[in-house]
């Protein structure tokens, strides 16, 4: 989800008997449910796919602070300000855990930021949409974090140990974020007619971008088979999207809000909702850098990196002096 366009660099999925001995032993460990740790042998393609997925996930957490941070000073109550501030701090922590996990694969944080700033690595398309009203904070928490949880809970079982362990705490905190967002929507849906209109408007604007978060339809996502064989990815895009719709529609009905989909209908035979596909042309347009806020988001990250250069230099200088003093004392 936070790695919507990560393409597998592995070959087509091979049968065990066709693999070289080392790769076969590696795949058998994964099939047994064992965790792969940083010092273990792994195929180069496995390492590269993990770097792409974890890196894009980390970037999404960091860029995801921007549309919410914009509302901290404008939240309607002191409690809402404190809650939103805590949430944004959590997202920064999630990015930190994930950058640390990526670093265990031999890539530096500087390299990851360079890939983000030059467009070689993406972040989730959802964060290129503007947050226009306070109700959007509810929609982001309820829908966006809800979609994130749908994808991230299975990742606690992913095959790479540092990534799986990072997801445990992240999922716990994301569950609070979702409940916080739903509470905002509930308050507004039960408020004045204008507040309910704002809640409905936020749902209208964030519904389809939230469905896009799971990535392209399975028929167009031809690179996920190897990632699933390696248990880097645990479910297909369409499986997760269907589960999200099935769980979210009843929540919208409880709020008295209407999901903006004329084709939405419960399918008794399938035991699931039929629903309209997102506009995939819009999705690819946003992922390609042409969304409403792509330029703004990336420029904000570049500025933060540039403005923080003196802090990084000071910390490195301090570490060098500390090491020199220790060496002199010995």
KANOR-V161782 format. One record per residue. N is the residue number from 1. RES is the residue in one letter. NEAR is the number of other C-alpha atoms within 8 Angstrom. Layout:
((N & RES & NEAR) (N & RES & NEAR))
//
This chain:
((1 & X & 10) (2 & X & 12) (3 & X & 13) (4 & X & 10) (5 & X & 6) (6 & X & 8) (7 & X & 7) (8 & X & 10) (9 & X & 8) (10 & X & 8) (11 & X & 6) (12 & X & 6) (13 & X & 8) (14 & X & 7) (15 & X & 6) (16 & X & 7) (17 & X & 5) (18 & X & 6) (19 & X & 10) (20 & X & 6) (21 & X & 6) (22 & X & 7) (23 & X & 10) (24 & X & 11) (25 & X & 8) (26 & X & 10) (27 & X & 10) (28 & X & 8) (29 & X & 10) (30 & X & 13) (31 & X & 7) (32 & X & 6) (33 & X & 7) (34 & X & 8) (35 & X & 10) (36 & X & 10) (37 & X & 8) (38 & X & 7) (39 & X & 4) (40 & X & 6) (41 & X & 5) (42 & X & 9) (43 & X & 7) (44 & X & 6) (45 & X & 9) (46 & X & 11) (47 & X & 10) (48 & X & 9) (49 & X & 13) (50 & X & 11) (51 & X & 11) (52 & X & 11) (53 & X & 11) (54 & X & 14) (55 & X & 14) (56 & X & 14) (57 & X & 14) (58 & X & 13) (59 & X & 12) (60 & X & 13) (61 & X & 12) (62 & X & 11) (63 & X & 11) (64 & X & 10) (65 & X & 11) (66 & X & 9) (67 & X & 10) (68 & X & 12) (69 & X & 10) (70 & X & 8) (71 & X & 10) (72 & X & 10) (73 & X & 6) (74 & X & 7) (75 & X & 10) (76 & X & 6) (77 & X & 6) (78 & X & 7) (79 & X & 6) (80 & X & 9) (81 & X & 13) (82 & X & 8) (83 & X & 8) (84 & X & 11) (85 & X & 10) (86 & X & 8) (87 & X & 9) (88 & X & 11) (89 & X & 8) (90 & X & 9) (91 & X & 12) (92 & X & 11) (93 & X & 8) (94 & X & 11) (95 & X & 14) (96 & X & 9) (97 & X & 9) (98 & X & 14) (99 & X & 12) (100 & X & 8) (101 & X & 12) (102 & X & 14) (103 & X & 10) (104 & X & 9) (105 & X & 9) (106 & X & 6) (107 & X & 10) (108 & X & 8) (109 & X & 8) (110 & X & 6) (111 & X & 8) (112 & X & 11) (113 & X & 8) (114 & X & 8) (115 & X & 10) (116 & X & 11) (117 & X & 10) (118 & X & 7) (119 & X & 7) (120 & X & 7) (121 & X & 11) (122 & X & 11) (123 & X & 12) (124 & X & 14) (125 & X & 12) (126 & X & 10) (127 & X & 12) (128 & X & 11) (129 & X & 9) (130 & X & 8) (131 & X & 9) (132 & X & 5) (133 & X & 8) (134 & X & 9) (135 & X & 12) (136 & X & 11) (137 & X & 13) (138 & X & 15) (139 & X & 16) (140 & X & 11) (141 & X & 15) (142 & X & 15) (143 & X & 13) (144 & X & 11) (145 & X & 13) (146 & X & 13) (147 & X & 13) (148 & X & 11) (149 & X & 11) (150 & X & 11) (151 & X & 11) (152 & X & 10) (153 & X & 10) (154 & X & 10) (155 & X & 13) (156 & X & 12) (157 & X & 7) (158 & X & 14) (159 & X & 13) (160 & X & 10) (161 & X & 10) (162 & X & 10) (163 & X & 13) (164 & X & 13) (165 & X & 9) (166 & X & 12) (167 & X & 12) (168 & X & 10) (169 & X & 8) (170 & X & 9) (171 & X & 11) (172 & X & 8) (173 & X & 9) (174 & X & 12) (175 & X & 11) (176 & X & 8) (177 & X & 12) (178 & X & 13) (179 & X & 10) (180 & X & 11) (181 & X & 14) (182 & X & 12) (183 & X & 9) (184 & X & 11) (185 & X & 14) (186 & X & 9) (187 & X & 8) (188 & X & 13) (189 & X & 14) (190 & X & 8) (191 & X & 9) (192 & X & 8) (193 & X & 6) (194 & X & 7) (195 & X & 10) (196 & X & 12) (197 & X & 9) (198 & X & 11) (199 & X & 16) (200 & X & 10) (201 & X & 8) (202 & X & 12) (203 & X & 11) (204 & X & 10) (205 & X & 8) (206 & X & 11) (207 & X & 11) (208 & X & 10) (209 & X & 12) (210 & X & 12) (211 & X & 10) (212 & X & 13) (213 & X & 13) (214 & X & 15) (215 & X & 10) (216 & X & 10) (217 & X & 8) (218 & X & 9) (219 & X & 5) (220 & X & 6) (221 & X & 9) (222 & X & 7) (223 & X & 8) (224 & X & 11) (225 & X & 9) (226 & X & 12) (227 & X & 12) (228 & X & 11) (229 & X & 8) (230 & X & 11) (231 & X & 10) (232 & X & 12) (233 & X & 11) (234 & X & 10) (235 & X & 8) (236 & X & 9) (237 & X & 12) (238 & X & 9) (239 & X & 8) (240 & X & 12) (241 & X & 10) (242 & X & 10) (243 & X & 9) (244 & X & 11) (245 & X & 9) (246 & X & 10) (247 & X & 8) (248 & X & 9) (249 & X & 9) (250 & X & 8) (251 & X & 8) (252 & X & 11) (253 & X & 9) (254 & X & 7) (255 & X & 10) (256 & X & 7) (257 & X & 10) (258 & X & 7) (259 & X & 10) (260 & X & 7) (261 & X & 7) (262 & X & 4) (263 & X & 7) (264 & X & 10) (265 & X & 7) (266 & X & 8) (267 & X & 9) (268 & X & 6) (269 & X & 4) (270 & X & 6) (271 & X & 7) (272 & X & 9) (273 & X & 12) (274 & X & 9) (275 & X & 8) (276 & X & 7) (277 & X & 5) (278 & X & 8) (279 & X & 7) (280 & X & 9) (281 & X & 6) (282 & X & 7) (283 & X & 11) (284 & X & 8) (285 & X & 10) (286 & X & 13) (287 & X & 11) (288 & X & 6) (289 & X & 8) (290 & X & 8) (291 & X & 10) (292 & X & 8) (293 & X & 10) (294 & X & 11) (295 & X & 7) (296 & X & 7) (297 & X & 11) (298 & X & 9) (299 & X & 8) (300 & X & 8) (301 & X & 10) (302 & X & 9) (303 & X & 8) (304 & X & 8) (305 & X & 8) (306 & X & 7) (307 & X & 7) (308 & X & 8) (309 & X & 8) (310 & X & 7) (311 & X & 7) (312 & X & 8) (313 & X & 8) (314 & X & 8) (315 & X & 8) (316 & X & 8) (317 & X & 8) (318 & X & 8) (319 & X & 8) (320 & X & 8) (321 & X & 8) (322 & X & 8) (323 & X & 8) (324 & X & 8) (325 & X & 8) (326 & X & 8) (327 & X & 7) (328 & X & 6) (329 & X & 5) (330 & X & 4))
//
